[in-house]
């Protein structure tokens, strides 16, 4: 169900030092770090499942700012790209704010397809698919 979760921090360097240390005790390490965006993804192997972003949020290409400062972002696993499209259409149809239309996000990896919404209560949510088609 959950693909990944991210949290915001008021001090990215401090958060990196903290999560580098505490998650290492559980066998997790930074597997994707984008210093220019103050974003670090932790996990095992090549798949980040827990993200930390700095106070400016995550102004990544292809979607609006994921968030700024402290806060959370939850991404749901979609079975295919059509489900991502349906998630976005259903959400915007029910009043969610578009925070990034369905599409490829090759800066994550070549097959990453996602859509981003802000729900009516302000929660940042996403649906994503990692399959090439």
N, C-alpha and C positions, 0 to 999 in steps of 0.2 A: 504494500500500500504506500508506504513512505519511500521516496527516492532519496531525499536529503532534507536537511534542516539548516537554516543559517540564523545567526544572531548578530546583532550590531553591538559595537563597543564604542566608548568615548575615547579610547586610547588603543589604537591598533597594535603598536609595538608592545605595550604591556600585555595585551590579550594574547598576542603571539607567544611571548615568553611563557605565559601561564599555561596556555593550552599545549604548547610543545612539550612542556614538562609533565603535566598531569595526564595527558592522553598517551604519552610514551609508556607510562606505567601499565596501560591496558593493551599495549601492542599497536597503537595507532600513531601515525606520523603525518606531517604535511605531505600531500601527494600532488597538490596543485597550488602554487602561490603566484599571485599576480600583484606584485608590489605597487605597480603604477595605479592600481585601483584599490589598494589596501584590502585585499581579499586573500584568504588562505583556506584551502579545503583539506580536511583531514580524513584519513581512512586507512585501508589496507590495500596493497597492490596499487592499481591505478585508479580506483574509484573513490572519489571523495564523497562522504556521506554527511559530514558535519562541517559547516562553513562559518567563518568569522569575518566580518567586514568592519571597516573603520567608520568614523563619524560622518563621512560624506556619503555613506551608503555604498551602493555598488552600481556606478554608472557604466555598466557594461554595454558594448555595442549590441543592438538588437532589441533592447527593452529599456523601459524607463528605470529610474533608480529603484533598486529593490527595497531600499529603506535608508534611513539616515539615523545615526545615533543608535542607542539601545532599541531593541525590537527584535522581531522574529520574522522568519520566512519559512514556509513549509511547501515542499514540492511533492506532489503525488505521482506515482508511477502510472503511466498510461500504456495500454497494451499495443497501441499503434498510433500513427500520426492522425488518423481520422478521429480517434478519441480525444486527442489534444485539441483539434479543431472544434469538436463538439463541446468540450469543457469550456472553451473560451466563448463560444456562441451562447451556451446556456447561461454562463455567468454574466456576460454583458446584457443578455436579455432579461436577467433578473435584477439588474441595477448595479452590478459590480463595475468598478472602474477598470478600463483597459490599461494595463501596465506593461504591455508588450504583446503584440499580435502573434498568432501562431507562425512559427517559422524556424528555419535552421539557425543554430547558434554555433558555428564552426570554431569559434574561439574557445568553446568548452571541449568539443571533439567533433570530428567531421559529420557524424550522424546525429548529433544532439538536436532534437526538435522539441521546442517548448512554447508555452504560452503563459502569460503572467496577468494576474488580476489583483485588484484590491477589493476585498469583499465589503459588504455594506457596513461592517463594523470596523473597517480599516486594517484587517489582517491581510498580509501579503501572501498570496498563494500562487502555485504554479502547477501545471501538468507537464510532464516531459516523457519523451520516448527516446531510447538509445538505439533503436533499430535503423538500419540504413534505408528502409522503405516503409 
